Amino acid sequence: MLYRGDGVDIQAFINKRKELGLSQKELSNGVCTQATLSKFENNGKIPSLKILIQLCNRLGLSLDSIIGVSDSSIKKVAKEMNQAEFNLIIQEYDQSWDIIKGIDPKTLNNDKHLLMQYYYLKGYLNVLDDGDLFDAVFDFNRILSELDDRGETIFTFLAFVGMGMVYGKQGDDAKSEYYFSKVFNEIYTMSIDDTSKIWRYINIIFYCAIYYSEKQDLETANALLNYGVKICSENHVTYYIARIYAQLAINARRVNGDEKKIRSFMNKALVFSEFNSNKKEIKLIKRWVASNNL
């Protein structure tokens, strides 16, 4: 993975380690834990400068050969994709598509992280915006079988959710359940250590909850949604919480729940949507309230 935005050419580091035939365990032995090295290579978490110097010395790399990389074009693409990911959250799919269609994935071949982000976003847009499901499967499989074949990043779980949504749309319950269950079994143990991962983690929780809601397993769905509320609250993330409260209201309506509680959920959803100026979500909420005479 290459985090040029952080000014460190991690891919050059990885390439040198592999060229020398060293495993992560062998390289890190006596310098740091393998977990520290893995977080550096796979998640872009930079270790202390002392550790980084020792690792580079073992590889015969100078520190300045991997630090200080400046690639304005990559930085620009990274910023654009983060905007596309944000637009995906607030359901502004057209704006996300405009960004994704303007990116040539070949230019990202030296940056595994950005390439995975690209395929995850493109796959989700195809699924959520009634695009090409065959393309979506290709996008998710690029992550699962090539870019993160060891399942070391959150993109694997995002791809599992994406595959589950694809097969759910195709009416293949066995395959969709297979992928969602793989995520569900791990969801409470995933680590969250930066804002982008919180967004992605809540994304996983939300779409798992949508799946179980549509399968009428409301006990599982509501447990996930309430857990999502907790994660949003603890990390001060407001953009998903409106959709979570709206789904809690929809689920309560499905079982003829207490109207006061349903109104409370939808009022919270509306408040957060208005706070975030999410016009699309406001429109959807008001339409649902009107159609249900609330």
N, C-alpha and C positions, 0 to 999 in steps of 0.2 A: 504494500500500500504506500502511496506517496502523498504526503500532506505538505504540498508546497506552500499552502497558506500559513503553515507554522514555520516555514523557512528551513525545513529539514527534509532532505531527499532520502526518505526511508527505503525506497525501492533500490537505490544504489547500495544501501547497506545490506538489504536482503540478498541482492544479486551476488555480492561479494561473499557472503556467508555460504551461499549455495555453491558458488564457484569453488570454494575451498572444501566443500563436502562436509561442512559442520552442521550438526543438528542444533536446535535452539538450546537443548540441554548441555551439549558439549561447549558451546560458545559461552553460555552463562555461568558455567561451573566455576565457583570461586570468586565470581564478580558480583553476581546478583541472582535472584531466583529466576527460574525459567518463566514463571508467571509475569515477572517484570519485563523480560525480553519479549514475551508473547504480546503483552499489552502495547509495547512500543511498535512491534512489527505489524500487528493486526488491528490495533485500535488507535494508533497514533499518539499514545500516551508517552510523552518524553520522560525518560528517567533523569536522575540527577546528572549534572554535567560530569562529575567524577566517574560515574558508572559509564556514561556514554563514551568518555575518553578511553577508559579501559577496554571497552568492547571494540572500539575502533582500532586500538593498538593491536588487539588480537587478530583483527582482520587485515592489518596492514593498511588501514585507511587513515588519512589525515582528517582531523575534525573539520577543517575548512572545505574538504571535498564533499561533505554532505550537508553542511550548514551554510545558510546565506543564499540559498537558491531563490532566485526571484523570477517568476514567470507570470507576467501580468495577464496573459491570455488564460492560463489555468485558474488564476485567482478570479478572473471575470466569470469563467464557466462555473466555478464553485459557488460564487455568489448567486448566479442565475438559477442554479439547481436548487439552492436553499430557498429561493423565492418560489420556485415551482413546487417544492415540497410544502411550503406554507400555503400556497394557493390550493393545493390538494386538500389540505385540512379544512379550509373554509369553502370547499366545493366550487371553487372558481376554475373548473376544468379547462375551459377554453384558454385561459391565461397560462395554465401549466403546459398545455399542448403547444402553444406558441413558443414557449421556451425550449421544450424538449425537441420539437421538430427543427429548431435552429442549431442543435448541437450534433456534431458528427462524432459518434462514439469512437471512431478510430483515433481521434485526437486525445482520447482518455486512456489509451492502452498502457501508458506508463504510470497510471494512477488507479490502482485497483479499487480504492475506496470510492472515488468519483464514478468509476465505471459501474460498480455495484449500485450506487445511488441512482445512476441513470437508468439501469435496467429495472430496478425496483419501482421507480416512478413511472416509467413507460408502461410497465406491466399493470400497475394499479390503475392508470388512466384508461387503459384498454378495457379493464374489467368494470370500473365504476362509471365510465362514460360511454358504455355500450360500443366499445371498439372491437377489434379483432381478437377473439379469445385464443386463437392459434398463436398469434404474435405474443400474447401475454404468457402462454406456456413456454414459448421460446425464451422470453425475457427472464422468467423466473428460473428456468433451467440453466441459463448462463451462470446465475449465481450459485445454484445448488450443485451443479456438476463440474463447474470449472473455476469460478472466481472464489468461492468459499466452500470447496468440496469437503472440508473438514468440519464445517459448521462452527467456525470460531468467531463469527460476528453476528450482530443482530440482524443483518441482512438475510441470513438463512431463515430466521423466524418470520421476517416480513415476506419472504418468498413462499414459505409454507402457507401462511395466511392467504397470500395471493393465489396459490394453487388451489387451496380450499374454496376460495370464492369462484374460481373458474369452474370447477367441477360442480359447485352448488348451482351456478347458472345453467349448467348443462343437465342438471337433474340427476347427476351421478352421486347418490348419497354415500355409497361405500367409499369412493375416492375422496370426496369432500370431508367426510368424517375422519378418514385416515390422516389427512393433513392438519385439520383443526385439532385433533386429539394429540398430535405430536407437539403442537404449540401449547395446548392447555396443560399438558403434563409438566411443562417447564416454566410457565408464565410467572409463577410466584417466586422463582429463584433467580430470575434474570437480574443482572446488576445494572444500575443506572448511575452514570457518573458525569454526564453533561447534558445540556439542554436538548441537543438534537436527539440524544438517545431517549430522553423523557418523551419527546414528541412521538418517536417511533415506537416506544414501549406502549404508550397510550393508544396509538394506532392499532397495535396488535390486540390489546385488550378490547378495544371498541369493536373491531370487525369480528373477533371471536364472539363477542356478545351479540352482535347482529345475527351471526350464523345460528347461534342457539335460540335466539328469539324467533327466527323464522321457522325453526324446527319445533317450536312450541315447548322447548325445554326452558321455561321461564325461570325456574329455580337457579339453573346454572347461569343463564343470561343475566339475571338480576344480581347475582353474586359478583359476576365480572364487572357489571356496570357500577355497582357500589364500590368495588375495589378501585375502579377507574376514578370515581369521585375523590376517593381518599388520596390517590397518587397525584391527581390534579391539584388538590388543596395543599398537600404537603410541599409541592414543588412550584406553586403559584402559576400554574398553567391554566389559562382560561378558555383557550380556543376550542378544545375538545369537550369541555365540561357542559356546554350548552347542548351539544348533540347527545351527550350521555343522559342528561336530565330529560331531554325530549324522548329518548328511547325508553327510559323508565316509565314515562307517562303512557307511551304507546303500549308497553307491556302490561301496565296496570289496567288499561282500557280493555285489553284482550280478555281479561278474566273478570270484567265488570267490577273493577276495583272501586274503592271509595272515590267519589268525584272530587271531594275536597283535596285528597292526596294527589289526584291526577292534575288538578288545577295548580297545586303547589309546585309540582315538577315542571309543568309547562311555564309557569310564571318565572321560575328560576332559569329555565332555558332561554326565555325571552330576555330576561335581564342581562344574562351573560352575552347573548347575541348582540343586544343593543350596546353593551359596554365595548364590545369588540368591533362594532360597526359592521357586523356580518349581515349584509342586506339579504343575501340568499337564504340564510338560515331563518332570519326574521320572517321572510315571506312564507317559507315552508311551515313554520310554527303557526302563524296566523291562519293559514289555509287549513291546517289540521284542526285547530281549535274551532274554527267556524263550521267545518264539516262534521264535527262531533258535538256541536251545540253546547260548548263549554263557555 
